[in-house]
Amino acid sequence: MIAQRPTPDLIGSYWTLAAGAHPWTSQEYCPYSLPERAAAAATSGFRGMGFWHTDLKHLRTAHSFREMKATLNSHGIIHVEVEFLLDWFMTGERRAQSDEMRCFLLDAAEGLGASHLKVGDFFNEQCTLDRMVECFAELCRQGRERGINVLYEVTPRPFSRINTIEEALMLIRQADAPNGGLMLDLWHLVRMGITPDDLRRNLGPSDLIRAELNDGSMTPPEDIVDATVNHRMFVGEGEFDIHGFLSSMRDVGYAGPYGVEVLDANVRDWPLESVARHAFETTVRVFQGPDSQMDAGYAEVRS
């Protein structure tokens, strides 16, 4: 008889549950009402939800953060994440616009009782690590005053100037902020060639981390940007070594919730209830399946 591992709390990340929203367009906000979204997430089994900055701006035109939090609480949504802050290490007009967004997202995270704010770099900006460390420490200080963790999402070279696990850890360790950490998205780790053993070797018990799951083909995509935005599959429906990743997370002491972040153009316009149910059920199926020690898929990306 195969023992089943317990399923942790799952967070329906924004793009997974944003039925009808289309990234990098004028329709980045979800057209469903917040009560409909919270009900679909909770009914499917999710204990958490994520919110994208443009979606929050849209919701804020009709609801206060207090009203939004009451809606989430009424449906048993206990984990909330807020994203995404860019240009926090830039200068000039881009930094000014980023600072305005920073204030809004910190207000949103505090008002919604979010556990963390996700930040990163989508444009491979040529900025020194010292500068990024300084700005990350400042951002973490502001988050700590609100009781908010700040998580840098580790992404590959086409997106980020920091594109190795070693350098990402230098960012958070040199910033030396207890509320500053890393978001480890399986999609990005695979595309960066980071293996479960790499995670075991590099991550320490004092490193603040969160983790996100999805799936995809092990064949390196010709257009990584398009693949990242449009071809991230439901958990267990691709070729990623998800069990190897989960095993490495357990080995480094991670016991928190897992986000489920699926961006798939083929399901983007599915009904909200259908995508929420399918995202939850496929992920739970992986957690309830047998452990896998196969890391071969990651090795293919590294070769």
C-alpha positions as CSV (number, residue, x, y, z in Angstrom):
1,M,0.0,0.0,0.0
2,I,1.4,3.4,-1.0
3,A,1.4,6.0,1.7
4,Q,-0.1,9.3,0.8
5,R,1.5,12.5,1.8
6,P,-0.7,15.1,3.5
7,T,-1.8,17.9,1.2
8,P,-0.8,21.4,2.4
9,D,-3.0,24.4,2.0
10,L,-3.1,25.5,-1.6
11,I,-3.2,29.1,-2.9
12,G,-5.0,29.8,-6.2
13,S,-2.5,32.2,-7.6
14,Y,-3.9,35.2,-9.4
15,W,-3.4,34.0,-13.0
16,T,-4.8,30.6,-12.2
17,L,-8.1,31.9,-11.0
18,A,-8.3,35.0,-13.1
19,A,-10.7,33.5,-15.6
20,G,-11.2,35.9,-18.6
21,A,-8.2,38.0,-17.8
22,H,-5.4,38.3,-20.3
23,P,-1.8,39.1,-19.2
24,W,0.0,42.1,-20.8
25,T,-3.2,43.5,-22.2
26,S,-5.8,46.1,-21.2
27,Q,-7.8,43.2,-19.7
28,E,-5.5,42.1,-17.0
29,Y,-8.3,42.3,-14.4
30,C,-10.6,39.4,-13.8
31,P,-14.2,40.1,-15.0
32,Y,-15.8,38.0,-12.3
33,S,-16.9,39.7,-9.0
34,L,-14.8,39.2,-5.9
35,P,-17.6,37.1,-4.2
36,E,-17.8,34.9,-7.2
37,R,-14.0,34.4,-7.3
38,A,-13.7,33.7,-3.6
39,A,-16.6,31.3,-3.7
40,A,-15.2,29.4,-6.6
41,A,-11.8,29.2,-4.9
42,A,-13.2,28.0,-1.6
43,T,-15.7,25.5,-3.1
44,S,-12.8,23.9,-5.1
45,G,-10.7,23.6,-2.0
46,F,-8.2,26.5,-2.1
47,R,-7.4,28.1,1.2
48,G,-5.7,31.1,-0.4
49,M,-5.9,33.5,-3.4
50,G,-3.5,35.8,-5.2
51,F,-4.2,39.3,-6.5
52,W,-2.4,41.1,-9.4
53,H,-1.8,44.9,-9.2
54,T,-4.0,45.9,-12.1
55,D,-6.8,43.6,-10.8
56,L,-6.5,45.2,-7.3
57,K,-6.7,48.7,-8.9
58,H,-9.9,47.5,-10.7
59,L,-11.4,46.0,-7.5
60,R,-10.5,49.1,-5.5
61,T,-12.9,51.2,-7.6
62,A,-15.8,49.3,-6.1
63,H,-14.6,48.0,-2.7
64,S,-12.5,49.1,0.2
65,F,-9.7,46.8,1.3
66,R,-11.7,46.2,4.5
67,E,-14.7,45.0,2.4
68,M,-12.5,42.8,0.3
69,K,-11.0,41.2,3.3
70,A,-14.4,40.6,4.8
71,T,-15.4,38.8,1.6
72,L,-12.3,36.6,1.7
73,N,-12.8,35.8,5.3
74,S,-16.4,34.9,4.8
75,H,-15.3,32.2,2.3
76,G,-12.5,30.8,4.5
77,I,-9.7,32.3,2.4
78,I,-6.8,32.6,4.9
79,H,-3.8,33.0,2.7
80,V,-3.5,36.1,0.5
81,E,-0.7,37.2,-1.7
82,V,-0.3,40.5,-3.5
83,E,1.8,41.0,-6.7
84,F,3.7,42.4,-8.6
85,L,6.1,45.2,-8.0
86,L,8.7,46.1,-10.6
87,D,11.3,48.8,-10.9
88,W,11.9,49.1,-7.2
89,F,15.6,49.3,-7.8
90,M,15.5,51.8,-10.7
91,T,15.9,55.6,-10.8
92,G,14.1,58.5,-12.4
93,E,10.6,58.4,-13.7
94,R,10.4,54.6,-13.6
95,R,11.3,54.6,-9.9
96,A,8.8,57.3,-9.2
97,Q,6.0,55.3,-10.8
98,S,7.2,52.2,-9.0
99,D,7.1,54.0,-5.7
100,E,3.5,55.0,-6.3
101,M,2.7,51.4,-7.0
102,R,4.7,50.3,-4.0
103,C,2.5,52.5,-1.7
104,F,-0.7,51.0,-3.2
105,L,0.5,47.4,-3.0
106,L,1.7,47.8,0.6
107,D,-1.7,49.4,1.5
108,A,-3.4,46.5,-0.3
109,A,-1.3,43.8,1.4
110,E,-1.9,45.4,4.9
111,G,-5.6,45.9,4.3
112,L,-6.1,42.3,3.0
113,G,-3.9,40.7,5.6
114,A,-1.6,39.4,2.9
115,S,1.3,37.2,4.0
116,H,3.6,38.5,1.3
117,L,4.2,40.9,-1.5
118,K,5.9,39.5,-4.7
119,V,8.5,41.6,-6.4
120,G,11.0,41.0,-9.2
121,D,12.5,42.0,-12.5
122,F,10.8,41.3,-15.8
123,F,13.2,43.2,-18.1
124,N,16.7,42.0,-17.3
125,E,17.7,45.5,-16.1
126,Q,21.4,46.2,-15.9
127,C,21.7,47.1,-12.3
128,T,24.4,46.2,-9.8
129,L,23.7,43.6,-7.2
130,D,24.8,46.1,-4.5
131,R,22.1,48.5,-5.7
132,M,19.5,45.8,-5.7
133,V,20.5,44.6,-2.2
134,E,20.2,48.2,-0.9
135,C,16.8,48.7,-2.5
136,F,15.5,45.3,-1.4
137,A,16.5,46.0,2.2
138,E,14.7,49.3,2.0
139,L,11.6,47.7,0.6
140,C,11.7,44.9,3.3
141,R,12.0,47.6,6.0
142,Q,8.8,49.2,4.7
143,G,7.1,45.9,4.5
144,R,8.1,44.9,8.1
145,E,6.5,48.1,9.4
146,R,3.2,46.7,8.0
147,G,3.8,43.0,9.0
148,I,4.4,42.0,5.3
149,N,7.0,39.7,3.9
150,V,8.6,40.7,0.7
151,L,9.5,37.8,-1.7
152,Y,11.8,38.2,-4.7
153,E,10.6,35.8,-7.5
154,V,13.5,34.0,-9.0
155,T,13.3,34.1,-12.8
156,P,15.6,33.2,-15.7
157,R,17.9,35.3,-17.7
158,P,15.5,36.7,-20.3
159,F,13.6,38.3,-17.4
160,S,16.0,39.0,-14.6
161,R,19.5,40.3,-14.1
162,I,19.6,37.9,-11.0
163,N,19.2,34.5,-12.7
164,T,20.9,32.0,-10.5
165,I,19.9,30.5,-7.1
166,E,23.2,31.6,-5.7
167,E,22.8,35.2,-6.7
168,A,19.2,35.3,-5.6
169,L,20.3,34.1,-2.1
170,M,23.0,36.7,-2.1
171,L,20.2,39.3,-2.6
172,I,18.2,38.3,0.4
173,R,21.1,37.3,2.7
174,Q,23.0,40.6,2.1
175,A,19.8,42.6,2.6
176,D,19.6,40.8,6.0
177,A,15.9,41.4,6.5
178,P,13.9,38.8,8.5
179,N,10.9,39.4,6.3
180,G,12.8,39.3,3.0
181,G,12.8,36.0,1.0
182,L,12.4,34.1,-2.2
183,M,9.5,32.9,-4.2
184,L,10.4,29.6,-5.9
185,D,8.2,29.0,-8.9
186,L,8.8,25.6,-10.4
187,W,8.4,26.8,-13.9
188,H,11.2,29.3,-13.6
189,L,13.4,26.9,-11.7
190,V,13.1,24.3,-14.5
191,R,13.8,27.0,-17.2
192,M,16.9,28.0,-15.2
193,G,18.1,24.4,-14.8
194,I,17.9,24.5,-11.0
195,T,17.6,21.0,-9.7
196,P,16.2,19.7,-6.4
197,D,19.7,18.9,-5.4
198,D,20.7,22.5,-6.1
199,L,18.0,23.6,-3.8
200,R,19.1,21.2,-1.1
201,R,22.7,22.4,-1.3
202,N,22.0,26.1,-1.3
203,L,18.9,26.8,0.8
204,G,19.3,27.1,4.6
205,P,16.7,26.9,7.4
206,S,16.9,30.6,8.0
207,D,16.1,31.5,4.3
208,L,12.5,32.7,4.0
209,I,10.9,31.0,1.0
210,R,7.5,30.3,-0.6
211,A,6.8,27.9,-3.4
212,E,4.6,27.7,-6.5
213,L,3.7,24.8,-8.6
214,N,2.8,24.3,-12.3
215,D,3.9,22.0,-15.1
216,G,5.1,22.0,-18.7
217,S,7.3,20.4,-21.3
218,M,10.9,19.7,-20.6
219,T,11.9,20.7,-24.1
220,P,13.3,24.2,-23.8
221,P,10.8,26.6,-25.6
222,E,11.9,28.6,-28.6
223,D,10.2,31.7,-27.1
224,I,10.5,31.5,-23.4
225,V,8.5,34.7,-22.9
226,D,5.6,33.3,-24.8
227,A,5.8,30.0,-23.1
228,T,5.9,31.6,-19.7
229,V,2.8,33.7,-20.3
230,N,0.8,31.2,-22.4
231,H,1.9,27.6,-21.9
232,R,2.3,26.9,-18.1
233,M,0.2,23.7,-17.6
234,F,-1.9,22.3,-14.7
235,V,0.1,20.5,-12.1
236,G,0.7,16.8,-13.1
237,E,-0.3,17.3,-16.8
238,G,3.2,17.9,-18.1
239,E,6.7,16.6,-17.7
240,F,8.2,18.4,-14.8
241,D,9.6,16.4,-11.8
242,I,7.1,17.8,-9.4
243,H,7.8,15.1,-6.8
244,G,11.5,15.9,-6.9
245,F,10.8,19.5,-6.2
246,L,8.4,18.7,-3.4
247,S,10.9,16.4,-1.9
248,S,13.6,19.1,-1.9
249,M,11.2,21.5,-0.3
250,R,10.6,19.1,2.5
251,D,14.3,18.4,2.9
252,V,15.1,22.1,3.4
253,G,12.3,22.4,6.0
254,Y,9.5,24.0,4.0
255,A,6.1,23.3,5.5
256,G,4.1,26.3,4.2
257,P,1.3,26.5,1.6
258,Y,1.9,26.1,-2.1
259,G,0.7,28.4,-4.8
260,V,-0.7,27.0,-8.0
261,E,0.2,29.3,-10.9
262,V,-1.0,28.3,-14.3
263,L,-0.9,30.6,-17.3
264,D,-2.3,28.7,-20.3
265,A,-3.8,30.5,-23.2
266,N,-5.9,27.3,-24.0
267,V,-7.8,27.6,-20.7
268,R,-7.8,31.3,-20.1
269,D,-11.4,31.7,-21.0
270,W,-12.7,28.6,-19.2
271,P,-15.6,29.3,-16.8
272,L,-14.2,30.3,-13.4
273,E,-15.7,27.3,-11.5
274,S,-14.2,24.8,-14.1
275,V,-10.7,26.2,-14.0
276,A,-10.7,26.5,-10.2
277,R,-11.9,22.9,-9.7
278,H,-9.5,21.5,-12.3
279,A,-6.5,23.4,-10.9
280,F,-7.2,22.2,-7.3
281,E,-8.0,18.6,-8.2
282,T,-4.9,18.1,-10.4
283,T,-2.6,19.5,-7.8
284,V,-4.1,17.4,-5.0
285,R,-3.7,14.3,-7.2
286,V,0.1,14.9,-7.3
287,F,0.3,15.3,-3.5
288,Q,-1.6,12.1,-3.0
289,G,0.5,10.1,-5.5
290,P,3.7,8.2,-4.8
291,D,7.0,10.0,-4.2
292,S,9.3,10.2,-7.2
293,Q,13.1,10.5,-6.9
294,M,13.6,11.0,-10.6
295,D,15.5,14.2,-11.3
296,A,16.4,13.3,-14.9
297,G,14.1,16.0,-16.4
298,Y,16.0,18.8,-14.7
299,A,19.2,17.4,-15.9
300,E,18.0,17.6,-19.5
301,V,17.5,21.3,-19.2
302,R,21.0,21.8,-17.8
303,S,22.7,19.9,-20.6
